[in-house]
């Protein structure tokens, strides 16, 4: 994963109110989906919104991680 991709995911997850363990889980679960569908989104530019917009195309692990974030 490129540094920009990692930074973008880390930024969004860190500032969304998720715990650090949950953040790491989401980053790991959604890495491939982010790279495939949302790589052009800059930090603070709506990465989670992008992933949710592509929800029907996401991996089951990424969907579960996003669902877990919503429950917290």
Buried (B, 14 or more C-beta within 10 A) or exposed (E): BEEEBEEBBBBBBEEBEBEEEBBEBBBEBBBBBBEEBBBEBEBEEBBBEBBEEBEEEBBEBBBBBBEBBEEE
